[in-house]
Amino acid sequence: MAETQEAMHFLDYWRVIRARKEIVIAVFLLVVLTGFLVTTAMPLVYMASALIQVKDERPDVEVWNTEANRYDPLYLRTQFEIIQSEPVLEEVVRRRELDKKLAKAYGYDMLPPEKAFERTVKLFSKSMRVQQYRDTNLIEIRVYLAEPKGTAPLEAALAANMVAQVFREQNAARNRRASEGALKAIEQQLEERRQVVEAAAQKVEEIRQKYQINVLSTRDQSDLTIEKMGLTRLEAERIHRRMEMEDKRATWESIRDMPADQVAGAAHLLIGDSALTSLLEPIMIVFLAVVVGTIVIALFLPLISIIDQLGK
């Protein structure tokens, strides 16, 4: 029963459409014609796009490596907003001279240059779309332009590429300024440390001069070169030899004034003298040879006499 009633409703609709088919066809043709005329009257809008890859730039050599592997989930979103910011758009309009081209095309070239420039920036901001691809670091820049006539496709393509180029240059400039600021801070700290070292070296030099300490000063340059290391070694050797000379002189003066009978008692003072030892060494060898020979002869003389008596 329900199916029969539904079929009757459909037939009723069909009868109504057949009865008024002229009106239905006229409305359909009117809608199609209106859409065609409106579409034909609308200006042609050309779209150009540029695809860029945005990565967090890091220096080749990490000075502070505490956060080398950190991930910033807001970095891409931040760069997404920077691309659409006024500094980027103003630089693109200025380089491509869009304020002159679009002002002439849209009829506001009679405005003052500052007003025309601001209006062009707003117009270009509305004509640009930025799209971020999901789960990637790729960002697409789209530019839609209908004017100027004849060159709108080329201007749209050049403007899209210019947006990518200006963004890259400004991003590199920001990173460079941050690096230069960090380097300047490091240089300032190094300068402060250098001043502290120079003050300490000045105090050391004052102490050296006060107590007449004979050392090489490295106050002028903090780094020790090979030449300075050699001079330092020679200076230490000179000081050592001078101390030995003074010691030998003191020993010689103490023995020179002694009487002859007391020189033997001062032999312990000469034992450590290598030069005197080398002079006395041959004499000691001859003396020991004489003593040993005398002992041997004294031992064998009685045996010789006994052998002579036994032979007789």
C-alpha positions in Angstrom: 0.0 0.0 0.0 2.9 2.4 0.8 4.6 1.6 -2.5 1.5 2.3 -4.4 1.1 5.7 -2.6 4.7 6.6 -3.3 4.3 5.7 -7.0 1.2 7.9 -7.1 3.2 10.8 -5.6 5.9 10.4 -8.3 3.4 10.3 -11.0 1.8 13.5 -9.7 5.2 15.3 -9.8 5.8 14.0 -13.3 2.4 15.2 -14.5 3.1 18.7 -13.0 6.5 18.8 -14.8 5.0 17.8 -18.1 2.2 20.3 -17.7 4.7 23.1 -17.2 7.6 21.9 -19.2 7.9 25.2 -21.1 8.5 27.1 -17.9 11.1 24.5 -16.7 13.0 24.7 -19.9 12.9 28.5 -20.0 14.2 28.7 -16.4 17.0 26.2 -17.2 18.1 28.1 -20.3 17.9 31.4 -18.4 20.2 30.1 -15.6 22.7 28.7 -18.1 22.7 31.9 -20.2 23.2 34.1 -17.1 26.1 32.0 -15.9 27.7 32.1 -19.3 27.3 35.9 -19.5 28.6 36.5 -16.0 31.6 34.2 -16.6 32.4 35.9 -19.9 32.3 39.3 -18.2 34.6 38.4 -15.3 38.3 39.3 -15.8 40.8 36.5 -16.3 42.7 35.7 -13.2 46.0 33.9 -13.5 47.6 31.8 -10.8 51.3 31.0 -10.4 52.8 29.0 -7.6 56.3 28.4 -6.1 57.1 25.5 -3.9 59.8 25.9 -1.2 61.3 23.7 1.4 61.8 25.3 4.8 64.3 23.9 7.2 65.8 25.0 10.5 69.2 26.2 9.4 72.0 25.3 11.9 75.7 26.2 11.8 78.2 23.7 10.4 80.1 23.6 13.6 78.1 23.4 16.9 79.7 25.6 19.5 77.1 24.8 22.2 75.8 21.4 21.4 73.3 21.1 24.3 70.2 21.5 22.0 71.6 20.2 18.8 68.9 17.6 18.2 65.9 19.6 19.5 62.7 19.8 17.5 60.5 22.9 17.4 56.9 22.1 16.5 56.1 25.8 15.9 59.0 26.5 13.5 57.1 25.7 10.3 54.0 27.6 11.4 56.2 30.6 12.3 57.8 30.6 8.9 54.4 30.2 7.3 53.3 33.5 8.9 56.6 35.2 8.1 56.1 34.5 4.4 52.8 36.5 4.6 54.2 39.3 6.7 54.5 42.9 5.6 58.3 43.1 5.3 58.3 40.3 2.7 55.4 41.7 0.8 56.7 45.2 0.8 60.1 44.1 -0.5 58.4 42.1 -3.3 56.3 45.0 -4.3 59.4 47.3 -4.2 61.6 45.0 -6.3 58.9 44.1 -8.9 57.6 47.7 -8.9 54.1 46.4 -8.6 53.0 49.7 -7.0 53.4 51.4 -10.4 52.1 48.6 -12.5 49.0 47.8 -10.4 48.3 51.5 -9.7 48.1 52.2 -13.4 46.0 49.1 -14.1 43.5 49.7 -11.3 43.4 53.5 -11.7 44.8 54.8 -8.4 48.0 56.1 -9.9 47.0 59.6 -9.0 47.5 58.9 -5.3 50.7 59.9 -3.5 53.5 57.4 -3.8 53.2 56.3 -0.1 49.4 55.8 -0.3 49.8 54.0 -3.6 52.5 51.7 -2.2 50.4 50.8 0.9 47.3 50.1 -1.3 49.4 47.9 -3.5 50.8 45.9 -0.6 47.2 45.3 0.7 46.1 44.3 -2.8 49.0 41.9 -3.2 48.4 40.5 0.3 44.8 39.6 -0.7 46.1 38.1 -4.0 48.5 35.7 -2.3 47.8 32.4 -0.7 50.2 30.2 1.3 49.6 26.5 1.8 51.5 24.1 3.9 51.6 20.5 2.9 50.7 18.2 5.8 53.4 16.3 7.5 56.2 17.9 5.4 58.4 21.0 5.5 57.1 22.1 2.0 55.2 25.4 1.6 53.5 26.4 -1.6 53.1 30.1 -2.5 50.3 31.0 -4.8 49.8 34.4 -6.4 46.6 35.4 -8.3 46.8 38.4 -10.6 44.3 39.7 -13.2 46.3 42.9 -14.0 48.1 44.2 -15.9 46.5 43.1 -19.1 48.7 40.9 -21.3 51.5 40.5 -18.7 49.5 39.2 -15.7 50.6 35.5 -16.1 54.3 36.6 -16.2 53.9 39.0 -13.3 52.2 36.3 -11.2 55.0 33.8 -11.9 57.7 36.4 -11.2 56.0 37.6 -8.0 55.6 34.1 -6.6 59.3 33.4 -7.3 60.2 36.8 -5.8 58.3 36.0 -2.6 60.3 32.8 -2.2 63.6 34.6 -2.9 62.9 37.5 -0.5 61.8 35.1 2.2 65.1 33.1 1.8 67.2 36.3 1.9 65.5 37.8 4.9 65.7 34.5 6.7 69.4 34.2 6.0 69.9 37.8 7.1 68.1 37.1 10.4 70.3 34.0 11.1 73.4 36.0 10.1 72.5 38.8 12.5 71.9 36.3 15.3 75.3 34.7 14.6 77.1 38.0 14.5 75.5 39.0 17.8 76.6 35.8 19.4 80.1 36.2 18.0 80.2 39.8 19.2 79.3 38.7 22.7 82.0 36.0 22.6 84.5 38.6 21.4 83.5 40.9 24.2 84.0 38.2 26.8 87.4 37.3 25.3 88.4 40.9 25.5 87.5 41.0 29.1 89.4 37.8 29.8 92.4 39.2 27.9 92.4 42.3 30.0 92.3 40.2 33.2 95.3 38.1 31.9 97.2 41.3 31.0 96.6 42.7 34.5 97.9 39.5 36.0 100.9 39.5 33.7 101.6 43.1 34.7 101.6 42.1 38.4 104.0 39.2 37.6 106.3 41.6 35.8 106.3 44.0 38.7 107.1 41.1 41.1 109.9 39.9 38.8 111.4 43.4 38.7 111.0 43.9 42.4 112.8 40.7 43.4 115.2 40.7 40.4 114.0 37.3 39.1 115.7 36.4 35.8 112.9 34.9 33.6 111.6 35.5 30.1 108.5 37.6 30.1 105.6 36.5 27.9 103.4 39.6 28.6 103.5 40.9 25.1 102.1 37.7 23.5 100.3 35.0 25.4 101.1 32.2 23.0 104.5 30.5 23.3 106.2 30.0 19.9 109.0 27.5 19.3 111.6 30.3 19.3 110.4 31.5 22.7 110.4 28.0 24.1 114.0 27.6 22.9 115.0 30.9 24.5 113.3 29.8 27.8 115.2 26.5 27.8 118.5 28.3 27.1 117.8 30.8 29.9 117.2 27.9 32.3 120.4 26.2 31.2 122.3 29.4 31.7 121.0 29.9 35.2 121.9 26.2 36.0 125.4 26.6 34.7 125.9 29.8 36.6 124.8 28.3 39.8 127.3 25.4 39.3 130.1 28.0 38.6 129.3 29.9 41.8 129.3 26.6 43.7 132.7 25.6 42.3 134.1 29.1 43.0 132.9 28.9 46.6 134.6 25.5 47.0 137.8 26.6 45.4 138.0 29.7 47.6 137.4 27.7 50.7 140.2 25.2 49.9 142.6 27.8 48.6 143.0 29.4 52.1 143.4 26.1 53.9 146.8 25.0 55.2 148.4 22.0 53.5 147.7 19.6 56.4 144.0 20.4 56.3 143.5 19.9 52.6 143.2 16.1 53.1 140.4 16.6 55.6 138.5 18.6 52.9 138.6 15.8 50.4 134.9 15.3 50.9 134.3 18.7 49.3 136.1 17.6 46.1 134.4 14.2 45.7 131.4 15.7 43.8 133.7 17.6 41.4 133.6 15.7 38.1 136.6 17.7 36.7 138.8 16.9 39.6 137.7 13.3 39.6 138.7 12.9 36.0 142.2 14.3 36.8 142.7 12.1 39.8 141.5 8.9 38.2 144.8 8.0 36.4 146.8 8.7 39.5 144.5 6.5 41.6 144.9 3.7 39.1 148.7 3.8 39.2 148.6 4.0 43.0 146.4 0.9 43.2 148.6 -0.9 40.8 151.7 -0.3 42.9 149.9 -1.3 46.1 148.6 -4.5 44.5 152.0 -5.4 43.0 153.7 -4.8 46.3 151.3 -7.2 48.0 151.7 -9.9 45.4 155.5 -9.7 45.6 155.4 -9.8 49.4 153.3 -13.0 49.2 155.4 -14.8 46.6 159.0 -13.9 47.9 158.8 -16.5 50.8 157.6 -19.2 48.3 160.5 -18.4 46.0 163.1 -18.7 48.8 161.5 -22.0 49.9 161.6 -23.4 46.4 165.3 -22.4 46.1 166.2 -24.2 49.4 164.3 -27.3 48.3 166.2 -27.3 45.0 169.5 -27.2 46.8 
